[in-house]
């Protein structure tokens, strides 16, 4: 059971885009309270 040629590159590219997008969203947030940390965690791990 080997993936088709190029399949892993597509998966890696999609994962990289998701990670970069999540990091961009995190850096766009302004941290004003402890609650903000939980918002970051939710933004990264939920609803992607």
Beta strands, then each sheet from edge to edge (+ up, - down):
end
